[in-house]
Amino acid sequence: MNNYIVMQGHTYHEEKELGIIWSPQQDKGGNVPHSWLRMKEVQRGDRIFHYVKGFIVAISIATEDYKTAPKPSILQNHSNWNDAGYMVKLDYHELDAALNL
């Protein structure tokens, strides 16, 4: 089992609602940020720590290995992202009190 920190910022609520994390495969310039590429390492049973605006707000468990998936419709307002992406299905557990890092 591996542990990952994902910095979600403005997508946390949408992704939590869907029970996923999602990232594009490339940015609009064709570059592949290291953190997006790491999505391919996530496997069923791995823990994800959700970092939002300086706080760990939730911990989730991957319920499946990563897979390629198009951008979810709920994220379509993020037009600066390509539609092809990586997705991991998660079981979110929000913390009663966020952890300040």
PyMOL commands that set and color helices and strands:
alter all, ss='L'
color gray80, all
select helices_A, chain A and resi 9-18+34-41+73-75
alter helices_A, ss='H'
color red, helices_A
select strands_A, chain A and resi 3-7+20-24+47-52+55-62+67-70+84-100
alter strands_A, ss='S'
color yellow, strands_A
deselect
rebuild
show_as cartoon
